[in-house]
Amino acid sequence: MPVRKIDQDTTRFRDIVRGRIKRNLRKYVTTGEMIGKQGKHYVSIPLPQIRLPRFRYGPNPEGGVGQGEGDEGDAVGEGQGAEAGEDAGKHSLEVDVSIEDLAEILGEELELPNIEPRGNKSIRTTSLKFTSISRHGPRSLLHFKRTFKEALKRQIVSGTYDFDDPVVVPIREDFRFRAVEKKEEPRANACIIYMMDVSGSMGREQKEIVRIEAFWIDTWLRHQYKNIDVNYIVHDAVAHQVDRHTFFHLRESGGTKISSAYEMCLRLMEEKYPASQWNIYPFHFSDGDNWSSRDTERCVDFLENSILPQVNQFCYGQVKSAYGSGQFKKDLDKIFKNDELVVTSDILDRDGILPSIKSFLGKGR
């Protein structure tokens, strides 16, 4: 089948957009401008609009080419700034890009491996496919090639086929129909549990960094799994399960007790996400302050004896703030130095988001 020109143009435009996003991926990540423009399957990407030159017919009061003030060989100046006016400014063109394309771009840029689901953490779903043939069915599912083939065989066997006048006329017994075949297929499930410190030391910028990183983590994991549940837990001295909007906008004060979040995470896993059916990904973000070393010991106990045996990987991202000591990451790195299931990262600013994502997702678990 020949390729239509409109399909060629669409493919070329898609390649141009993909190339622009790849070249400016760090910019899109650090600004977070696309996150507020996401739909269920697509994200709007702002791209600089290209204005093509065109001829305008009519008199030119300012003279022709090369005319005007100045002598030959003079350097062309950059001009002077203009005062505020009423004219329209330059605009950006917003292009819809599918979440799948965005995930592929992220994977190519960060060289992320595809995830191998852990153990038997999958459920079986029934898919319906027209892969078999039946003698009965509606006319809308009539398989013309198989029908005429059956008619030809019948006429040849019965001696009614005229080789000089090859006409094939199907009758009812020749009809063949496409038929549905039920097939059970494994379908991997994934559960993401985001935990974040919302004590007074975690400011607006720290939460925005977490929001951006969570968007890209979601994008990659949704590319890897067909079915994903996302849960949000906030904590200061006490943990609460909240919705997505509250997770990124809640502002509290007071002390920090990290074990309260880990305890709620474990309870959520035991009640809703059995390890035999789900690939579980807990992500915790904090500035590294915990109220005491005693509570850190309790967190370690939760991880070692309860959480790690059930999850694909546990990720801790430490967001730098003016008030956080960063001690919690040091403790995790020391205790779980040889445990591949615990991955930690320092996120000093927005430029640290992409390296953090690579460290979290780069092992294919």
Secondary structure, DSSP 8 states (H G I E B T S, - for coil): ----HHHHHHHHHHHHHHHHHHHTHHHHHHH-TTGGGB-SSEEEEEEE---------S--TT-STT-SSS-TT------------SS----EEEEEEEHHHHHHHHHHHHT-------TT-EEEEEEEEEEEEES---GGGB-HHHHHHHHHHHHHHHT---SSS------GGG--EEEEEEEEEEEEEEEEEEEEE-STTS-HHHHHHHHHHHHHHHHHHHHH-SEEEEEEEEESSSEEEE-HHHHHH----S---HHHHHHHHHHHHHHH--TTT-EEEEEEEE-S--S-HHHHHHHHHHIIIIIGGG-S-EEEEEE--SS---HHHHHHHHHTTT-TTEEEEEE-SGGGHHHHHHHHHTT--
